[in-house]
Amino acid sequence: MEVPNDLQVLNLFGAEYFIDWTRLARGCSFFVPTTATAKQVIQALKPHTKGLNVEFEVRARCEYGRYGVRVWRVF
């Protein structure tokens, strides 16, 4: 799957996270350390959802002693 450059960067309040979508298979997840809520991250993921034809589940979590969100690719 070839991914356009503008879809490879997840921007959350000015912090940019590079996500290699080609390596994120269905059922895989990643953790983003952020103070953004799960709802805010879902909004930031919308362009990726449409552009890549994928679906995500997002949950706020505390992992590695840091607050953030875990994002799972469900489709």
C-alpha positions in Angstrom: 0.0 0.0 0.0 1.5 3.3 -1.0 0.7 6.0 1.5 0.8 9.8 0.6 3.3 11.8 2.7 0.5 14.0 4.2 -1.2 10.9 5.6 1.9 9.6 7.3 2.0 12.3 10.0 -0.5 12.5 12.8 -0.6 16.0 14.1 -1.9 16.5 17.7 -1.9 20.2 18.8 1.3 20.8 16.9 3.1 17.7 17.9 3.8 15.5 14.9 3.9 11.7 15.1 5.1 9.7 12.1 3.1 6.6 11.7 4.1 3.9 9.2 0.6 2.8 8.2 2.0 0.1 5.9 3.2 -1.8 9.0 0.0 -1.3 11.0 -2.0 -4.5 10.2 -5.5 -5.1 11.4 -5.4 -5.8 15.2 -2.2 -3.9 15.7 -1.9 -0.8 17.9 0.3 2.0 18.9 0.6 4.3 21.9 0.7 8.1 21.6 1.9 10.0 24.7 -0.4 13.0 24.6 -2.7 15.1 26.8 -5.3 15.0 24.0 -8.5 13.1 24.8 -9.5 10.0 22.9 -12.2 12.1 21.2 -9.7 14.7 20.0 -7.4 11.9 18.6 -10.4 10.4 16.8 -10.9 13.8 15.1 -7.2 14.0 14.2 -7.4 10.5 12.7 -10.4 11.2 10.4 -8.3 12.2 7.3 -6.3 9.0 7.7 -9.5 6.9 8.1 -10.8 8.3 4.8 -7.6 8.4 2.9 -6.5 4.9 3.9 -9.9 3.1 4.1 -9.2 2.0 7.7 -11.0 2.1 11.0 -9.6 2.8 14.4 -10.5 2.4 18.0 -9.0 4.9 20.4 -8.8 4.7 24.2 -7.3 7.0 26.8 -4.7 5.1 28.9 -1.8 5.5 31.2 1.2 3.4 30.0 4.8 3.5 30.8 4.0 6.0 33.5 2.7 8.5 30.9 -0.8 9.6 30.0 -1.9 9.1 26.4 -4.0 7.1 24.0 -3.7 3.7 22.4 -4.9 3.4 18.9 -6.0 0.0 17.5 -6.6 -0.6 13.8 -9.8 -2.6 13.7 -10.4 -2.6 9.9 
